[in-house]
């Protein structure tokens, strides 16, 4: 967990995990990513696959975050008890929503998360209860996704809340919410506003990037961390590059 917090502040690299195979996490760990984000929002991954990914990442010294599908307490609670270092919560548009999300990650009286000390997070009951509760209340990272005009307008209020560990600007959904194409000046201005709000609150802020070039640009712009590409796209682009490299010479020889 320390590595996630310090890493985000240092501008380190994560990537999305969308495939069920644990080899995805293993490969990303060996490649040198600092953390992985197991995506339960835009994939068919289930909680069993997420649990396996979390255990694999932990074993390899890579911090596992989980993007949950919504604001629901039950999924947040279960992935945290499965040992996730934190959650990324999509579509947090208001301070009220953010407050509820934070409470879902914390134990009473600070929150609504139930006790599950016999889970992986509690080392299957071997971790003293006080340590299990302290880790949940003090170390678990709650990341809110800001991906609408409303979220950006409310960013200062959202990020000022106690318990918000980091923010993630979702420019793809942000542009769709505005009805404009990604990369337009209007989107850029809102992203800049989010960066300023995070700086004022002292909260790390990141974004997702499709390529290493986009990631370098984002870090140079002032983002504290980036989530770059994903296992499926890395596999797809690598495969396409091999095919194009080998088929082009063949086609050229045939044309002659």
Backbone torsions as a table, in degrees:
resi	resn	phi	psi	omega
1	UNK	NA	-40.4	178.5
2	UNK	-57.4	-38.2	-177.7
3	UNK	-65.0	-37.1	178.2
4	UNK	-63.8	-49.9	-177.8
5	UNK	-60.6	-52.3	-178.5
6	UNK	-67.4	-36.7	-179.5
7	UNK	-64.3	-44.0	178.5
8	UNK	-59.8	-41.3	178.9
9	UNK	-66.4	-27.2	-179.1
10	UNK	-91.7	1.2	178.2
11	UNK	78.3	38.7	-177.3
12	UNK	-83.8	179.1	-166.8
13	UNK	-112.5	135.9	171.2
14	UNK	-126.9	170.8	174.2
15	UNK	-146.3	156.6	-179.7
16	UNK	-81.8	143.8	173.1
17	UNK	-111.3	119.2	-176.5
18	UNK	-119.2	-14.6	-179.9
19	UNK	-95.4	151.6	-176.6
20	UNK	-78.2	-21.9	-175.7
21	UNK	-66.4	128.8	178.8
22	UNK	-63.3	-18.6	177.1
23	UNK	-61.0	-25.9	177.3
24	UNK	-59.0	-48.7	179.3
25	UNK	-65.8	-41.4	-179.4
26	UNK	-59.7	-45.0	-180.0
27	UNK	-63.6	-44.1	-179.0
28	UNK	-65.1	-34.9	176.7
29	UNK	-65.0	-46.9	179.7
30	UNK	-67.3	-27.9	178.4
31	UNK	-71.2	-22.1	175.8
32	UNK	110.7	7.7	175.6
33	UNK	-63.7	146.2	-178.5
34	UNK	-83.1	-30.1	176.8
35	UNK	-151.3	159.7	174.8
36	UNK	-121.3	151.5	176.1
37	UNK	-117.9	109.0	179.4
38	UNK	-78.8	120.3	-167.7
39	UNK	-98.8	106.5	175.8
40	UNK	-98.0	0.6	-179.1
41	UNK	-89.2	-45.0	-172.7
42	UNK	-117.2	30.4	177.7
43	UNK	-140.1	177.1	174.1
44	UNK	-98.2	13.9	177.8
45	UNK	-59.8	141.5	176.3
46	UNK	-108.8	-178.8	-176.2
47	UNK	-69.3	-28.4	176.3
48	UNK	-64.7	-45.0	177.4
49	UNK	-64.3	-40.6	178.9
50	UNK	-60.7	-41.9	179.5
51	UNK	-62.0	-42.7	178.1
52	UNK	-63.9	-42.9	178.1
53	UNK	-61.3	-43.2	-179.9
54	UNK	-60.7	-46.5	-179.4
55	UNK	-63.5	-40.8	178.8
56	UNK	-63.2	-45.9	179.5
57	UNK	-62.0	-45.0	179.2
58	UNK	-58.9	-43.5	-177.7
59	UNK	-64.3	-28.6	-177.1
60	UNK	-98.9	5.9	176.1
61	UNK	77.2	22.1	178.0
62	UNK	-109.8	134.9	-176.9
63	UNK	-77.2	124.6	179.3
64	UNK	-95.9	117.5	169.3
65	UNK	-103.1	155.5	178.2
66	UNK	-125.6	125.2	170.1
67	UNK	-86.1	113.8	-178.2
68	UNK	-80.6	161.3	-175.6
69	UNK	-75.4	-23.8	-176.8
70	UNK	-161.6	-161.1	-176.0
71	UNK	-91.0	5.4	-172.2
72	UNK	-62.5	134.9	-179.1
73	UNK	-62.5	-39.6	-170.9
74	UNK	-63.2	-44.8	-179.7
75	UNK	-69.8	-42.1	178.2
76	UNK	-57.8	-47.0	-178.9
77	UNK	-62.3	-41.9	-176.2
78	UNK	-70.9	-39.4	-179.9
79	UNK	-72.2	-30.7	176.4
80	UNK	-70.0	-39.6	176.2
81	UNK	-69.9	-22.3	174.6
82	UNK	-74.9	-6.4	174.8
83	UNK	106.0	9.8	177.8
84	UNK	-60.6	142.3	177.4
85	UNK	-73.2	-17.1	179.1
86	UNK	175.1	176.6	178.8
87	UNK	-124.3	147.6	169.6
88	UNK	-109.4	123.0	-172.6
89	UNK	-110.3	121.5	-176.2
90	UNK	-77.9	158.5	169.7
91	UNK	52.5	52.7	172.9
92	UNK	-94.3	105.9	-170.3
93	UNK	-104.3	-19.7	-175.4
94	UNK	-135.4	162.5	176.5
95	UNK	-64.7	-33.9	178.3
96	UNK	-62.7	-44.6	176.9
97	UNK	-63.9	-42.8	-179.4
98	UNK	-62.1	-40.7	179.2
99	UNK	-62.4	-41.7	179.5
100	UNK	-66.7	-38.0	179.0
101	UNK	-64.8	-44.6	177.8
102	UNK	-60.2	-43.5	-179.7
103	UNK	-62.2	-31.3	178.7
104	UNK	-67.4	-20.6	-178.8
105	UNK	-98.0	-3.2	-174.5
106	UNK	-121.7	151.7	179.1
107	UNK	-84.7	155.8	175.0
108	UNK	-58.9	146.7	5.6
109	UNK	-86.7	1.1	-177.0
110	UNK	-80.5	-17.0	-177.1
111	UNK	-159.4	-160.6	-172.8
112	UNK	-120.1	3.1	-178.1
113	UNK	-68.6	133.9	178.5
114	UNK	-81.9	159.6	-179.1
115	UNK	-80.0	130.7	177.8
116	UNK	-141.6	56.2	-171.7
117	UNK	-68.5	-10.3	176.9
118	UNK	-92.5	12.4	177.7
119	UNK	-90.5	-177.7	177.4
120	UNK	-59.1	-38.9	-179.8
121	UNK	-60.4	-27.7	177.2
122	UNK	-100.5	17.6	-177.7
123	UNK	52.0	43.7	175.6
124	UNK	58.0	35.8	176.9
125	UNK	91.9	-2.9	-178.6
126	UNK	-86.1	-19.4	178.7
127	UNK	-81.3	131.9	177.4
128	UNK	-54.0	141.4	-175.8
129	UNK	-55.0	-41.6	-179.3
130	UNK	-60.9	-37.7	179.3
131	UNK	-70.6	-39.1	177.7
132	UNK	-61.3	-45.4	-179.6
133	UNK	-69.2	-39.3	-179.6
134	UNK	-64.4	-42.2	179.8
135	UNK	-62.5	-44.7	-179.6
136	UNK	-62.8	-38.3	-176.5
137	UNK	-83.5	-26.7	-172.2
138	UNK	-113.1	-25.1	-170.7
139	UNK	-111.3	-29.0	-178.8
140	UNK	-61.9	133.5	-175.6
141	UNK	-94.9	125.6	176.6
142	UNK	-108.4	111.2	-178.0
143	UNK	-109.4	126.5	179.0
144	UNK	-102.7	135.6	175.3
145	UNK	-90.5	127.4	176.6
146	UNK	-104.0	106.9	-172.0
147	UNK	-143.1	32.8	174.4
148	UNK	-151.0	163.3	176.6
149	UNK	-60.0	-39.5	179.8
150	UNK	-62.1	-41.9	180.0
151	UNK	-61.7	-41.7	179.9
152	UNK	-67.6	-41.5	177.5
153	UNK	-59.9	-34.7	-176.9
154	UNK	-97.1	9.4	-171.6
155	UNK	-59.8	-43.0	-178.2
156	UNK	-61.4	-41.8	179.6
157	UNK	-69.8	-40.6	179.9
158	UNK	-63.3	-49.4	-173.4
159	UNK	-75.6	-13.3	177.3
160	UNK	-80.3	-10.4	-176.3
161	UNK	-71.4	139.5	175.5
162	UNK	-65.2	131.7	178.2
163	UNK	105.0	-14.0	175.0
164	UNK	-77.4	115.1	-175.5
165	UNK	-88.5	-29.5	-178.4
166	UNK	-167.7	166.9	176.2
167	UNK	-125.4	154.2	175.9
168	UNK	-133.4	119.6	179.2
169	UNK	-84.9	121.5	178.1
170	UNK	-99.9	91.5	-172.8
171	UNK	-69.8	-27.6	179.7
172	UNK	-65.3	-50.7	178.5
173	UNK	-69.5	-32.4	178.4
174	UNK	-61.5	-46.5	-179.6
175	UNK	-65.2	-37.6	177.8
176	UNK	-65.3	-38.6	179.4
177	UNK	-64.8	-25.2	179.9
178	UNK	-90.1	-12.5	-177.8
179	UNK	73.7	28.6	179.5
180	UNK	-129.8	165.8	179.0
181	UNK	-74.6	149.7	176.5
182	UNK	-60.9	144.4	179.4
183	UNK	91.3	-5.0	179.1
184	UNK	-70.5	157.9	-178.2
185	UNK	-59.7	-34.9	-179.3
186	UNK	-62.1	-40.1	178.6
187	UNK	-67.9	-41.8	-179.7
188	UNK	-60.8	-40.3	179.7
189	UNK	-64.8	-40.0	179.2
190	UNK	-68.5	-38.2	176.8
191	UNK	-62.3	-40.6	176.5
192	UNK	-61.6	-40.1	177.3
193	UNK	-61.3	-40.5	177.9
194	UNK	-65.2	-39.8	177.3
195	UNK	-60.6	-41.7	179.4
196	UNK	-67.1	-39.5	179.3
197	UNK	-64.3	-41.2	179.4
198	UNK	-66.2	-40.6	178.7
199	UNK	-63.1	-41.0	179.8
200	UNK	-64.7	-34.4	-178.3
201	UNK	-87.8	-10.8	-176.9
202	UNK	70.0	32.3	-177.5
203	UNK	-110.4	129.5	176.6
204	UNK	-59.5	143.8	179.9
205	UNK	-135.4	138.6	-179.9
206	UNK	-134.7	-176.8	177.3
207	UNK	-152.0	167.5	176.8
208	UNK	-97.6	141.2	-179.4
209	UNK	-130.2	142.0	-179.7
210	UNK	-81.2	-30.0	-175.1
211	UNK	-133.0	166.0	177.5
212	UNK	-65.6	-33.5	178.4
213	UNK	-64.2	-45.1	176.8
214	UNK	-61.7	-38.2	-179.9
215	UNK	-64.8	-43.5	178.3
216	UNK	-61.4	-41.4	178.4
217	UNK	-62.5	-42.2	-179.2
218	UNK	-64.1	-43.8	180.0
219	UNK	-66.2	-38.8	178.0
220	UNK	-65.8	-29.1	-179.6
221	UNK	-75.1	-21.0	178.0
222	UNK	127.3	0.0	175.1
223	UNK	-67.5	144.2	-176.8
224	UNK	-84.2	-23.8	179.4
225	UNK	-156.1	163.2	178.5
226	UNK	-136.9	146.8	171.0
227	UNK	-107.5	108.9	-168.4
228	UNK	-104.2	123.3	175.1
229	UNK	54.2	-155.8	-178.8
230	UNK	-165.3	166.2	-175.0
231	UNK	-61.0	-39.2	-177.8
232	UNK	-69.0	-43.0	-179.4
233	UNK	-68.5	-36.7	177.6
234	UNK	-63.2	-42.3	177.4
235	UNK	-65.2	-44.5	-177.9
236	UNK	-65.6	-46.1	-177.9
237	UNK	-68.4	-38.1	177.4
238	UNK	-64.6	-40.6	178.7
239	UNK	-65.1	-44.9	-179.4
240	UNK	-63.3	-38.6	179.9
241	UNK	-62.7	-40.7	178.9
242	UNK	-64.9	-46.3	-178.4
243	UNK	-62.4	-46.7	-179.4
244	UNK	-62.5	-40.4	-178.1
245	UNK	-65.1	-34.7	-176.0
246	UNK	-90.8	-32.1	-178.4
247	UNK	-78.2	-31.5	-178.5
248	UNK	-60.4	-48.5	178.6
249	UNK	-61.8	-37.4	179.8
250	UNK	-63.5	-47.0	179.8
251	UNK	-61.1	-36.8	-179.6
252	UNK	-66.7	-40.6	179.7
253	UNK	-66.5	-39.8	179.6
254	UNK	-64.1	-39.7	-179.2
255	UNK	-63.5	-29.7	179.0
256	UNK	-70.7	NA	NA
